[in-house]
């Protein structure tokens, strides 16, 4: 035992940590709580050595080393662990032993399992409840205790009290409470002010442990009221006792000319910091409330209140209406408005009329032909509306859309039928409702369809389309042993058709070479035919005989004659001759001579041929194409002979003169008419005998004259060339 703090240990046996604490708490205060190194040295020197050492009051609680007697956590500075400790071997070392009298690490701590048995190291406390005058905390020391005084107290047993300066406020009521003596620690003083005044500062002061008061002594100042302002359009006159706008201040109010005072004429600042009475204001004189005109608007500016002195109201009208009267009015100081009440009238549009051949139907909202009026248009049968179906009078005084009119319904434009004419009468415009058109055809054409058509209200023509068809002629056919070539302008074998005839080789045309279909439906000329070309009649030679066969008639194209001589005579020349297409016989005329003279042979010339489109007639004295033979030449109709008319075989075996040929007779060259075309077919050369030319005109032009011209054997065209007239 050392002084008032004593240490004790169990000398009768060893205990687990819990048993050791129960032992200490039963017979002493608790397991020892070591406070400093001096205490450790004292215990290590004073206690006997024990092989299992001693339990102390340090244990791991919630993973933290804590002194169980005081509940304080072991600080880092107070740790006294042996080297390598705590190591928490096997994770169950939650209690602490102290090495007393150990050769190494004496006085150090080691963590151990709490179920091991060791000596209990206890302490007996020195502090008692009555110590330190209950004005401080008793702190255990080795062999004694000390007092840690609470704030405001001092001395060994905390019996002395801290003193503050005595308070002596001026003009401020004070009420104090002194628990430990006048103006000492924890003394409090409360302060107040007289009516109409308010405290500036804290309401209560306390004497602090520092010997200072918690705040400065407060003061009392007059209660302030909100600063008053002169009312708008008014004046303010104030009297102040304790300062501007404070308790006891009085303010009087007045208004400018044209305004009336609303509220008390004067107000006083009370002890509550509020003014007596309600707020005072100056109100402008009122004028009667104005309203917007019908179909109009009103926009007002109010200086002093709605419809009061100085208010100005501007008037306007809605779209489509115009203001009649003043544009603005002002409220005067007399409470009346300047000017008279304006009103709005609808904007007018020009009066509309029904269109010609039409009708007009209008609805008027604000008056005849004024803003908002709407007019609908319609047309009579056979007429169509051009322009809007309806128009509306706008706010600008003009009608929507363009002017409306009724136009006659149009029918498709009619054209004169090809080879025909058109004659129309128009009542309401070209090819419109009521128009009537009559049709006719040119010479040689007949009308197919109605003679007239009328444009109906539906925009279509009565009847079907009309046309002109060429008058037909009987169908022609080629002559026997001949050919026919036709050109048809308006259809096969119809008016204007032209047919040209020709014969096969060995045949000659008898009759007209061409025929034309006339406007009467008949052909010009008679029907031609082909006859076989004739050759000169042959006779049997002297002392000879003749035997002939005829295909197309005696001594005509294709006839063949065989010659023979009587006994004792020899045939000199061809034994047979054939009638050719040129009307000549092949070979020379044979002779029957006695056998003695037959040995002589005449000199021969080259055989001559009949010129194309011509004829040849030869006379042979000594044999075909031999010395003395003579040939004469002629041409067919439409051709002219070029070269000598006859040639003779000389003793040199050559013919006199140049070769002879037949050339087609030429007609004047034709050209296309103005605004027309020319199409020609040439049999024997350009613009020669039997050439045919067809004329046509451009659209919109009419041919005046024959449509087809034929070059005749005379070198003239069958008609004069036509022209195209607009």
C-alpha positions in Angstrom: 0.0 0.0 0.0 1.4 3.4 -1.0 -0.4 6.5 0.4 -4.1 6.8 -0.5 -3.7 4.7 -3.8 -2.8 1.1 -3.0 -1.9 -2.0 -5.1 -3.0 -5.6 -4.3 -2.5 -9.0 -5.9 -4.0 -12.5 -5.3 -1.6 -14.7 -3.2 -4.0 -17.6 -2.8 -4.1 -18.8 -6.4 -4.2 -18.0 -10.1 -7.2 -16.9 -12.1 -8.4 -16.4 -15.7 -8.7 -12.8 -16.8 -12.4 -12.7 -16.0 -11.9 -14.4 -12.6 -9.1 -12.0 -11.8 -11.3 -8.9 -12.5 -14.1 -10.4 -10.4 -11.6 -10.9 -7.6 -10.4 -7.2 -7.8 -13.9 -5.8 -8.1 -15.0 -7.9 -5.1 -12.2 -7.0 -2.7 -10.8 -3.8 -4.2 -11.7 -1.3 -7.0 -10.7 -3.1 -10.3 -7.7 -4.6 -12.2 -4.9 -2.0 -12.3 -5.1 0.8 -14.9 -1.5 1.9 -15.5 -1.2 5.7 -16.1 2.6 6.3 -16.6 6.1 4.9 -16.7 6.8 5.8 -13.1 3.9 3.6 -12.0 5.3 0.6 -14.1 8.8 1.0 -12.5 7.2 1.1 -9.0 5.2 -2.1 -9.6 8.1 -4.0 -11.2 10.3 -3.2 -8.1 7.6 -3.7 -5.5 5.8 -6.9 -6.5 7.3 -10.5 -6.2 8.2 -12.5 -9.3 5.6 -15.0 -10.4 6.2 -17.5 -13.2 2.9 -16.9 -14.9 3.0 -13.1 -14.3 0.1 -10.8 -13.6 -3.2 -9.8 -15.3 -3.7 -6.0 -15.8 -7.0 -4.1 -16.7 -6.2 -3.8 -20.5 -8.3 -5.8 -22.9 -9.2 -5.8 -26.6 -12.8 -4.6 -27.0 -14.2 -4.5 -30.5 -10.7 -4.8 -31.9 -9.4 -1.8 -29.8 -7.2 -2.0 -26.6 -9.2 -0.4 -23.8 -8.7 0.2 -20.0 -11.7 -1.6 -18.7 -11.8 0.3 -15.3 -11.9 3.8 -16.9 -13.2 2.9 -20.3 -10.4 4.9 -21.9 -8.7 3.7 -25.1 -5.0 3.0 -24.9 -3.2 5.8 -26.7 -0.2 5.3 -28.9 2.0 7.3 -26.5 1.1 5.1 -23.5 1.9 1.8 -25.2 4.4 -0.4 -23.3 4.5 -3.6 -25.3 7.3 -6.1 -25.2 9.4 -6.6 -28.3 7.3 -8.3 -31.0 4.1 -7.8 -29.1 1.1 -7.8 -29.4 1.2 -10.7 -31.9 -2.3 -12.2 -31.3 -1.0 -15.7 -31.8 -3.7 -18.1 -32.8 -6.0 -15.0 -33.1 -7.3 -15.4 -29.5 -5.0 -13.2 -27.4 -7.4 -10.5 -26.3 -6.1 -9.9 -22.7 -2.8 -8.4 -21.4 -0.2 -9.6 -18.8 2.7 -7.6 -17.3 6.2 -9.1 -16.9 7.1 -8.5 -13.2 10.7 -9.2 -12.3 11.3 -10.9 -15.7 15.0 -11.2 -16.6 14.3 -9.7 -20.1 11.7 -7.1 -21.0 10.8 -6.5 -17.3 7.7 -4.3 -16.8 6.6 -4.8 -20.5 3.2 -6.0 -21.7 2.3 -9.2 -23.6 -1.1 -10.2 -25.1 -2.3 -13.6 -23.9 -5.4 -15.8 -24.2 -8.0 -14.7 -21.6 -8.6 -18.2 -20.4 -5.0 -18.7 -19.1 -4.5 -18.4 -15.3 -2.3 -15.7 -13.7 -2.1 -13.6 -10.6 -4.6 -10.7 -10.4 -3.0 -7.2 -10.0 -5.6 -4.9 -8.3 -5.8 -1.3 -7.1 -7.7 0.5 -4.4 -8.9 4.1 -5.4 -8.0 7.1 -3.2 -10.7 9.6 -4.5 -14.1 10.0 -2.6 -17.3 11.9 -3.6 -16.9 14.7 -1.0 -13.4 15.6 -2.1 -12.6 18.8 -4.3 -15.7 20.6 -2.9 -17.7 19.0 -5.8 -16.3 21.9 -7.9 -13.6 19.8 -9.6 -12.6 16.3 -10.6 -10.6 14.0 -8.3 -7.6 12.5 -10.1 -5.8 9.4 -8.6 -2.0 9.7 -8.1 0.5 7.3 -6.7 -0.1 7.4 -3.0 -2.4 10.4 -3.2 -4.9 12.4 -5.4 -5.3 15.9 -6.8 -8.3 18.2 -7.8 -8.7 19.4 -11.3 -11.1 22.3 -10.7 -14.0 23.0 -13.0 -14.0 26.4 -15.0 -14.7 29.3 -12.7 -13.2 27.7 -9.6 -9.6 27.4 -8.2 -7.7 26.5 -5.1 -6.4 23.1 -3.7 -10.0 21.9 -3.0 -11.6 24.3 -5.7 -13.2 26.4 -3.0 -12.3 29.9 -4.5 -14.7 31.5 -7.1 -13.6 33.8 -10.1 -14.8 37.5 -9.7 -16.0 39.8 -12.6 -16.2 43.6 -12.6 -19.3 45.1 -10.9 -21.9 46.3 -13.5 -23.3 49.8 -13.2 -25.5 50.7 -16.2 -26.8 54.2 -16.7 -30.5 54.6 -17.6 -30.9 50.9 -18.2 -32.9 48.9 -15.7 -30.9 45.8 -14.5 -31.9 42.6 -12.5 -29.0 40.2 -11.4 -28.7 36.7 -9.9 -25.5 35.7 -8.0 -25.2 31.9 -7.2 -21.6 32.1 -5.8 -21.4 35.7 -4.7 -22.0 39.2 -6.1 -20.7 39.6 -9.7 -18.8 36.3 -9.4 -18.6 33.2 -11.7 -22.0 32.3 -13.2 -23.6 35.5 -12.0 -26.3 36.7 -14.6 -27.8 40.2 -15.1 -30.8 40.9 -17.3 -31.5 44.3 -18.8 -34.8 46.1 -20.0 -35.9 49.5 -21.4 -38.8 51.9 -20.7 -41.9 52.0 -23.0 -41.1 53.5 -26.4 -37.4 52.4 -26.2 -35.7 49.3 -27.2 -32.5 47.6 -26.1 -29.4 47.7 -28.2 -27.3 44.7 -27.3 -27.9 41.3 -25.5 -30.6 41.0 -22.9 -28.5 39.0 -20.4 -24.8 39.1 -19.4 -23.0 36.2 -17.6 -19.8 36.2 -15.6 -17.4 33.8 -17.4 -14.5 31.7 -16.0 -12.1 34.2 -17.7 -13.4 37.0 -15.3 -15.0 38.7 -18.3 -18.7 39.3 -18.9 -20.2 37.5 -21.8 -21.0 40.8 -23.7 -21.0 44.6 -23.3 -23.7 46.4 -21.3 -26.6 47.2 -23.6 -28.2 50.6 -24.2 -31.8 51.9 -24.7 -32.8 53.9 -27.8 -36.1 55.2 -29.0 -38.2 52.8 -31.0 -38.1 53.7 -34.7 -41.0 53.6 -37.1 -40.7 53.1 -40.8 -39.7 56.2 -42.6 -42.7 57.9 -44.0 -42.7 59.4 -47.5 -45.0 62.1 -48.9 -47.8 60.4 -50.8 -47.5 60.5 -54.5 -48.9 63.9 -55.7 -48.9 65.0 -52.0 -46.8 66.6 -49.2 -45.5 65.5 -45.8 -44.7 67.7 -42.7 -43.2 65.9 -39.6 -42.2 66.8 -35.9 -39.6 64.5 -34.1 -39.0 64.3 -30.2 -36.3 61.6 -30.0 -35.0 61.4 -33.5 -36.3 61.2 -37.1 -39.3 58.9 -37.3 -38.9 57.5 -33.7 -41.3 57.1 -30.8 -43.4 60.3 -30.4 -42.8 61.6 -34.0 -45.9 63.2 -35.6 -46.4 63.7 -39.4 -49.2 65.7 -41.2 -50.3 65.0 -44.9 -51.7 67.2 -47.7 -52.4 66.7 -51.5 -51.6 68.6 -54.6 -54.3 70.3 -56.7 -56.5 67.8 -58.5 -56.0 65.1 -55.9 -58.0 64.2 -52.7 -56.6 62.8 -49.4 -57.5 59.2 -48.6 -56.7 58.3 -45.0 -55.8 60.2 -41.8 -54.5 63.8 -42.1 -51.8 63.0 -39.5 -50.0 59.9 -38.0 -47.9 59.3 -34.8 -45.1 56.8 -34.2 -46.1 54.5 -31.3 -44.1 52.6 -28.7 -44.7 49.5 -30.9 -42.7 51.0 -33.8 -45.8 51.4 -35.9 -47.7 54.5 -37.1 -51.2 55.2 -36.0 -53.9 55.0 -38.7 -53.7 53.5 -42.2 -51.4 54.7 -44.9 -52.4 58.0 -46.4 -52.6 58.5 -50.2 -53.6 61.1 -52.7 -56.1 59.8 -55.3 -56.8 61.5 -58.6 -60.3 62.6 -59.4 -62.1 59.8 -61.4 -63.8 60.1 -64.8 -66.6 57.7 -66.0 -65.2 54.4 -67.2 -64.8 54.3 -71.0 -65.5 51.2 -73.2 -64.3 50.2 -76.6 -66.6 51.1 -79.5 -68.4 48.2 -81.2 -66.0 46.5 -83.6 -63.2 48.5 -82.1 -60.6 48.5 -79.3 -59.5 50.9 -76.6 -56.0 51.3 -75.2 -55.6 53.5 -72.1 -52.6 54.8 -70.2 -53.3 55.7 -66.6 -51.0 58.0 -64.7 -52.8 58.0 -61.3 -55.3 55.1 -61.6 -57.8 53.6 -64.0 -59.9 56.3 -65.7 -58.7 59.1 -63.4 -57.3 62.5 -63.9 -54.5 62.4 -66.5 -55.7 59.1 -68.0 -55.5 59.0 -71.8 -57.5 56.5 -74.0 -56.7 55.9 -77.7 -59.4 54.3 -79.9 -58.9 52.0 -82.9 -61.1 49.8 -85.0 -60.7 46.2 -85.8 -59.5 45.1 -89.2 -62.1 46.1 -91.8 -63.5 49.0 -89.8 -62.7 52.8 -89.9 -62.9 55.1 -86.9 -65.4 57.9 -87.0 -64.7 60.6 -84.4 -61.7 61.6 -82.2 -58.8 59.1 -82.0 -58.1 59.8 -78.2 -59.8 61.3 -75.1 -58.2 62.6 -71.9 -59.7 62.7 -68.3 -59.6 66.3 -67.1 -59.3 67.7 -63.5 -63.0 68.2 -63.5 -63.7 64.4 -63.9 -64.9 64.7 -67.5 -63.5 63.4 -70.8 -62.4 65.6 -73.7 -64.1 65.1 -77.0 -67.2 63.0 -78.0 -67.5 59.2 -78.1 -66.1 57.8 -81.4 -67.6 54.8 -83.3 -66.4 52.2 -85.9 -67.9 51.8 -89.4 -67.3 48.9 -91.8 -65.0 49.7 -94.7 -66.9 49.8 -98.1 -65.9 48.0 -101.3 -67.0 49.0 -104.8 -70.5 47.7 -105.7 -70.2 44.5 -107.7 -72.4 43.6 -110.8 -73.4 40.2 -112.2 -71.2 39.3 -115.1 -72.7 39.2 -118.6 -74.5 35.9 -119.1 -74.1 35.3 -115.3 -75.7 35.9 -111.9 -74.6 37.4 -108.6 -75.6 36.3 -105.1 -74.3 38.3 -102.1 -74.4 38.1 -98.3 -73.7 41.3 -96.3 -72.6 41.1 -92.6 -72.0 44.8 -91.8 -73.9 46.5 -94.7 -74.2 46.3 -98.5 -70.8 45.7 -100.1 -68.8 46.4 -96.9 -66.1 44.5 -95.1 -67.0 40.9 -94.7 -69.6 40.9 -97.6 -69.2 37.8 -99.8 -70.5 37.5 -103.4 -70.9 34.2 -105.3 -71.0 34.1 -109.1 -72.6 31.6 -111.5 -73.1 31.5 -115.2 -76.0 30.6 -117.5 -76.2 27.3 -119.4 -73.5 27.1 -122.0 -71.1 29.4 -120.2 -68.3 28.7 -117.8 -67.0 30.9 -115.0 -63.6 32.5 -115.5 -62.2 33.8 -112.3 -63.0 33.1 -108.6 -66.4 31.5 -107.8 -66.7 34.0 -104.9 -65.1 37.3 -103.8 -65.0 38.8 -100.4 -64.7 42.5 -99.4 -61.4 42.9 -97.5 -60.3 45.2 -94.8 -58.5 47.4 -97.3 -61.8 48.1 -99.2 -60.9 45.9 -102.2 -62.4 42.6 -103.3 -60.4 39.4 -103.2 -59.5 37.8 -106.5 -59.8 39.3 -110.0 -62.9 40.3 -111.8 -65.1 37.3 -112.7 -66.6 36.8 -116.1 -68.7 34.2 -118.0 -67.2 32.8 -121.1 -69.0 30.6 -123.6 -68.1 27.0 -123.3 -65.5 26.2 -126.0 -65.6 23.2 -128.3 -62.6 21.7 -130.0 -61.6 23.8 -133.0 -63.0 22.2 -136.2 -60.9 22.0 -139.4 -62.1 21.7 -143.0 -62.1 18.1 -144.0 -59.3 17.2 -146.4 -60.5 18.1 -149.9 -63.3 20.0 -148.3 -64.4 23.4 -147.0 -65.7 24.7 -143.7 -68.0 27.6 -143.1 -68.8 28.6 -139.5 -71.0 31.2 -137.7 -70.0 32.2 -134.2 -72.4 33.8 -131.7 -70.2 34.1 -128.6 -66.7 33.6 -130.0 -64.9 31.2 -132.3 -65.9 27.6 -131.8 -67.9 28.3 -128.6 -71.4 27.4 -127.4 -73.9 28.1 -130.2 -71.3 28.1 -133.0 -72.5 26.3 -136.1 -70.3 24.9 -138.9 -71.3 23.7 -142.4 -69.2 21.3 -144.5 -68.8 20.9 -148.2 -66.3 19.0 -150.5 -64.2 20.0 -153.5 -65.0 18.8 -157.0 -64.5 15.0 -157.2 -65.2 14.4 -153.6 -68.4 13.5 -151.7 -69.4 14.4 -148.1 -69.4 11.6 -145.5 -71.2 12.6 -142.3 -73.5 15.5 -141.2 -73.5 18.6 -143.4 -73.4 20.8 -140.3 -72.5 20.5 -136.6 -73.3 22.7 -133.6 -71.3 23.4 -130.4 -73.3 22.3 -127.4 -73.3 23.6 -123.7 -71.3 20.5 -122.9 -68.4 21.7 -125.0 -68.9 18.9 -127.6 -70.1 19.1 -131.2 -73.3 17.5 -132.4 -72.9 14.6 -134.8 -69.8 12.6 -135.8 -66.7 13.9 -137.6 -67.3 14.8 -141.3 -64.9 13.8 -144.1 -64.7 14.1 -147.9 -64.1 10.9 -149.8 -62.9 10.8 -153.4 -65.5 9.7 -156.0 -64.7 6.1 -157.1 -64.2 4.9 -160.7 -64.6 1.3 -161.9 -61.6 -0.8 -161.2 -59.3 -1.2 -164.2 -57.3 -4.2 -165.2 -54.2 -4.7 -167.4 -54.8 -5.5 -171.1 -54.1 -9.0 -172.3 -50.4 -9.4 -173.1 -49.9 -6.0 -171.4 -49.3 -4.2 -168.0 -50.9 -1.5 -166.0 -49.2 0.9 -163.5 -51.5 3.2 -161.5 -50.9 6.1 -159.1 -53.7 6.8 -156.6 -53.9 10.2 -154.9 -57.1 9.7 -152.9 -57.6 5.9 -152.8 -57.5 3.0 -155.2 -59.3 3.8 -158.5 -60.8 7.1 -157.2 -60.9 10.6 -158.4 -57.5 11.7 -159.6 -56.2 8.1 -159.9 -54.0 7.8 -163.1 -53.3 4.4 -164.8 -50.6 4.0 -167.5 -50.7 1.0 -169.9 -47.9 -0.8 -171.7 -47.6 -4.1 -173.6 -45.2 -7.0 -173.3 -42.3 -7.4 -175.8 -43.6 -8.1 -179.2 -46.9 -6.4 -178.7 -48.0 -2.8 -179.4 -50.5 -0.7 -177.5 -53.7 0.1 -179.4 -55.6 3.0 -177.7 -54.7 5.6 -175.1 -51.5 5.2 -173.1 -53.1 6.4 -169.8 -56.5 7.0 -168.3 -57.6 9.3 -165.4 -60.5 9.0 -163.0 -62.7 12.1 -163.4 -64.9 13.9 -160.9 -67.9 12.1 -162.5 -66.6 8.7 -161.5 -65.7 7.8 -165.1 -62.3 7.2 -166.8 -61.0 9.3 -169.7 -60.5 7.6 -173.0 -61.4 4.1 -174.1 -60.0 0.8 -172.9 -56.7 0.1 -174.8 -55.5 -3.3 -175.9 -52.3 -5.0 -177.0 -51.8 -6.4 -180.5 -48.9 -8.5 -181.7 -46.3 -6.7 -183.8 -46.6 -7.6 -187.5 -43.7 -8.6 -189.8 -43.7 -8.2 -193.6 -45.5 -11.1 -195.4 -43.0 -13.7 -196.6 -43.2 -15.4 -199.9 -41.8 -18.7 -201.0 -38.5 -18.2 -203.0 -38.4 -19.0 -206.7 -37.9 -22.7 -207.1 -38.7 -23.1 -203.4 -41.5 -23.7 -200.8 -42.6 -21.9 -197.6 -44.2 -23.5 -194.5 -45.2 -21.1 -191.6 -46.7 -21.5 -188.1 -48.5 -18.4 -186.4 -48.9 -17.9 -182.6 -50.7 -14.5 -182.5 -51.8 -14.1 -186.1 -50.4 -14.4 -189.6 -46.9 -13.1 -189.9 -46.9 -11.5 -186.4 -44.6 -11.7 -183.4 -43.7 -15.3 -182.8 -44.6 -16.6 -186.3 -42.0 -19.0 -187.7 -41.5 -19.8 -191.4 -39.4 -22.7 -192.8 -37.9 -22.6 -196.3 -37.1 -25.5 -198.7 -36.1 -25.8 -202.5 -37.3 -28.0 -205.3 -35.2 -30.9 -206.5 -32.0 -29.7 -208.2 -31.8 -26.5 -206.3 -29.8 -25.6 -203.2 -31.1 -23.3 -200.4 -28.8 -20.3 -200.0 -29.5 -18.5 -196.7 -31.5 -19.3 -193.5 -33.7 -22.4 -193.7 -36.1 -20.7 -191.2 -37.0 -17.2 -190.1 -38.8 -15.9 -187.0 -40.9 -12.7 -186.6 -39.2 -10.7 -183.9 -40.7 -8.1 -181.4 -39.3 -5.3 -183.6 -41.5 -6.4 -186.6 -38.5 -7.9 -188.5 -37.6 -11.4 -189.5 -34.5 -13.1 -188.3 -31.9 -13.9 -190.9 -31.9 -12.9 -194.6 -34.3 -14.0 -197.3 -33.0 -17.3 -198.7 -32.6 -18.2 -202.4 -32.9 -21.4 -204.3 -30.0 -21.6 -206.8 -28.7 -24.2 -209.1 -26.0 -26.4 -207.7 -23.3 -24.9 -210.0 -23.7 -21.3 -208.8 -24.0 -22.3 -205.1 -20.3 -22.6 -204.7 -19.8 -18.8 -204.9 -19.9 -17.1 -201.4 -20.7 -13.3 -200.9 -18.5 -11.2 -198.5 -20.3 -11.0 -195.0 -20.8 -7.9 -192.7 -21.5 -8.1 -189.0 -25.1 -8.9 -188.2 -27.1 -5.7 -187.3 -29.5 -5.6 -184.4 -32.7 -3.7 -184.1 -32.3 -0.5 -182.0 -34.1 -0.5 -178.7 -37.6 1.0 -179.0 -37.1 0.9 -182.8 -37.5 -1.2 -185.9 -35.1 -2.5 -188.7 -36.0 -3.8 -192.2 -33.2 -5.5 -194.2 -32.9 -6.7 -197.8 -30.3 -9.3 -198.6 -29.1 -10.0 -202.2 -26.5 -12.6 -201.6 -27.3 -13.8 -198.1 -28.0 -12.5 -194.6 -25.8 -9.5 -193.9 -23.6 -10.0 -197.0 -22.2 -7.7 -199.7 -25.1 -5.7 -201.1 -27.4 -6.2 -198.0 -29.4 -3.0 -197.1 -31.1 -2.2 -193.7 -33.5 0.7 -193.0 -34.4 1.9 -189.5 -37.4 3.5 -187.8 -38.5 4.3 -184.1 -41.6 3.5 -182.1 -44.1 6.3 -181.1 -42.5 8.7 -178.6 -38.9 8.1 -179.9 -36.8 9.9 -182.5 -34.1 8.3 -184.7 -30.5 9.2 -184.0 -28.1 8.1 -186.8 -28.6 7.2 -190.6 -32.0 5.9 -191.6 -30.3 3.1 -193.7 -27.0 1.3 -193.9 -25.4 -0.9 -196.6 -22.9 -3.8 -196.4 -19.9 -2.8 -198.6 -17.4 -5.0 -200.5 -15.0 -4.4 -197.6 -17.4 -6.2 -195.2 -18.3 -3.0 -193.3 -21.5 -1.1 -192.9 -21.9 2.5 -194.2 -22.7 5.2 -191.5 -22.6 5.1 -187.7 -24.8 2.8 -185.5 -28.4 4.0 -185.2 -30.4 4.3 -182.0 -33.8 5.6 -180.8 -34.0 8.3 -178.1 -37.1 9.2 -176.0 -38.7 12.5 -176.9 -38.1 15.1 -174.0 -40.7 17.3 -172.3 -39.8 20.6 -170.6 -38.2 20.1 -167.1 -40.8 20.6 -164.3 -40.1 22.1 -160.8 -42.0 22.0 -157.5 -44.6 24.7 -157.1 -44.2 27.3 -154.3 -45.5 25.9 -151.0 -45.8 22.4 -152.7 -43.9 19.2 -153.6 -43.2 17.3 -156.9 -42.8 13.6 -157.2 -41.9 12.0 -160.6 -41.4 8.6 -162.1 -39.3 8.3 -165.3 -39.5 5.3 -167.7 -37.0 6.3 -170.4 -35.1 9.2 -168.7 -35.7 12.4 -166.8 -38.8 14.3 -168.1 -39.0 12.2 -171.3 -41.8 10.3 -173.1 -44.1 8.4 -170.6 -42.6 10.3 -167.5 -45.4 10.9 -164.9 -45.2 13.8 -162.3 -47.6 14.2 -159.2 -48.1 17.5 -157.4 -49.1 18.1 -153.8 -49.4 21.2 -151.5 -48.4 21.9 -147.9 -51.0 21.9 -145.2 -53.2 25.0 -145.4 -52.7 25.4 -149.2 -54.9 24.2 -152.0 -53.7 22.9 -155.4 -55.1 24.8 -158.3 -54.8 22.6 -161.4 -54.2 19.0 -162.4 -52.6 16.7 -159.8 -50.8 14.5 -162.3 -49.0 15.4 -165.6 -47.9 12.9 -168.3 -45.2 13.5 -170.9 -46.7 12.8 -174.4 -45.1 11.6 -177.6 -45.4 15.2 -178.9 -42.9 16.4 -176.3 -45.6 18.2 -174.4 -47.2 17.6 -171.0 -50.8 16.6 -170.8 -51.7 19.8 -168.8 -50.1 23.0 -167.5 -48.3 22.7 -164.1 -50.6 23.5 -161.1 -50.0 26.1 -158.4 -50.6 26.1 -154.6 -52.9 28.8 -153.3 -53.2 29.8 -149.6 
